[in-house]
């Protein structure tokens, strides 16, 4: 059989790993809740930003019909205000925008985003 010290060592690592997994799952459940979004046809839409996540270059757009669209910038996405390119950080909650979207299978890709007003 194992001595008490050796048994402690053998049990400690799996318990630490299990604790880490449980903490990670809890964080994902709390932070990773999906908002109730819809897919729309390709086209140009006007609405208000409800949330913008700068590190992910992701934002949520509430359209005039109250539906919510989740959008992630790609390398070619342009963001402008008064015809000038601006950084993603300019997208804030309640900013009114016009977005040209392209539907690619099960996601919406913004081709251009024009800030109309705050």
KEDRENKOL-697947 format. One record per residue (C-alpha): residue number from 1; x, y, z. Coordinates in nm, 3 decimals, always signed. Each point is the difference from the previous one (the first is absolute). Layout:
! residues N
NUM:X:Y:Z
...
! end
This chain:
! residues 118
1:+0.000:+0.000:+0.000
2:+0.089:+0.366:-0.022
3:+0.138:+0.189:+0.291
4:-0.204:+0.305:+0.112
5:+0.247:+0.253:-0.149
6:+0.008:-0.180:-0.335
7:-0.377:-0.032:-0.002
8:-0.034:+0.375:+0.060
9:+0.227:+0.073:-0.297
10:-0.196:-0.235:-0.229
11:-0.334:+0.152:+0.098
12:+0.106:+0.365:+0.001
13:+0.063:+0.039:-0.377
14:-0.330:-0.153:-0.120
15:-0.193:+0.204:+0.257
16:+0.169:+0.320:-0.113
17:-0.079:-0.085:-0.363
18:-0.362:-0.077:+0.087
19:-0.032:+0.330:+0.188
20:+0.145:+0.188:-0.298
21:-0.243:-0.168:-0.238
22:-0.299:+0.080:+0.222
23:+0.105:+0.365:+0.035
24:+0.046:+0.028:-0.378
25:-0.344:-0.148:-0.068
26:-0.160:+0.242:+0.247
27:+0.173:+0.300:-0.160
28:-0.108:-0.111:-0.347
29:-0.359:-0.040:+0.112
30:-0.013:+0.343:+0.161
31:+0.194:+0.194:-0.263
32:-0.080:-0.197:-0.310
33:-0.375:+0.029:-0.004
34:-0.113:+0.055:-0.356
35:-0.236:+0.282:-0.068
36:-0.313:-0.083:-0.198
37:+0.119:+0.099:-0.347
38:-0.139:-0.053:-0.350
39:+0.145:-0.043:-0.346
40:-0.119:+0.240:-0.267
41:+0.044:+0.017:-0.376
42:+0.297:+0.180:-0.153
43:-0.071:+0.371:-0.035
44:+0.026:+0.338:+0.168
45:-0.159:+0.052:+0.342
46:-0.032:+0.285:+0.247
47:-0.015:-0.046:+0.375
48:+0.162:+0.065:+0.336
49:+0.296:-0.172:+0.160
50:-0.106:-0.180:+0.319
51:+0.344:-0.134:+0.095
52:+0.354:+0.015:-0.142
53:+0.283:-0.231:+0.104
54:+0.323:+0.161:-0.118
55:+0.248:-0.288:+0.050
56:-0.223:-0.230:-0.208
57:-0.098:+0.272:-0.250
58:-0.358:-0.112:+0.056
59:-0.312:+0.207:+0.041
60:-0.374:-0.047:+0.025
61:-0.233:+0.206:-0.214
62:-0.365:+0.053:+0.086
63:-0.184:+0.056:-0.325
64:-0.300:+0.228:-0.039
65:-0.233:-0.305:+0.020
66:+0.150:-0.081:+0.345
67:+0.187:-0.309:-0.121
68:+0.359:-0.041:+0.121
69:+0.291:-0.089:-0.232
70:+0.345:-0.112:+0.116
71:+0.284:+0.131:-0.217
72:+0.373:-0.068:-0.001
73:+0.240:+0.221:-0.192
74:+0.224:-0.167:-0.256
75:+0.321:+0.143:-0.144
76:-0.187:+0.175:-0.282
77:-0.271:+0.163:+0.216
78:+0.008:+0.378:-0.011
79:-0.124:+0.224:+0.282
80:-0.059:+0.365:-0.088
81:-0.145:+0.320:+0.143
82:-0.059:+0.297:-0.231
83:+0.194:-0.181:-0.274
84:+0.313:-0.049:+0.214
85:+0.127:-0.333:+0.130
86:-0.027:-0.033:+0.379
87:+0.115:-0.271:+0.246
88:-0.231:-0.272:+0.130
89:-0.007:+0.170:+0.341
90:-0.233:+0.264:-0.149
91:-0.284:-0.255:+0.005
92:-0.173:+0.054:+0.332
93:-0.338:-0.097:+0.138
94:-0.285:+0.194:-0.165
95:+0.214:+0.116:-0.294
96:-0.222:+0.018:-0.310
97:+0.161:-0.171:-0.300
98:-0.066:-0.108:-0.357
99:+0.150:-0.340:-0.078
100:+0.050:-0.175:-0.330
101:-0.021:-0.371:+0.083
102:+0.081:-0.315:-0.186
103:-0.145:-0.326:+0.122
104:+0.254:-0.280:-0.013
105:-0.171:-0.328:+0.089
106:-0.089:+0.030:+0.369
107:+0.164:+0.332:+0.083
108:-0.031:+0.364:-0.092
109:+0.309:+0.187:-0.126
110:+0.005:+0.381:+0.003
111:+0.159:+0.132:-0.319
112:-0.031:+0.366:+0.101
113:-0.125:+0.176:+0.311
114:-0.087:+0.371:-0.010
115:-0.050:+0.181:+0.331
116:-0.299:+0.230:-0.047
117:-0.017:+0.153:+0.348
118:+0.054:-0.088:+0.363
! end
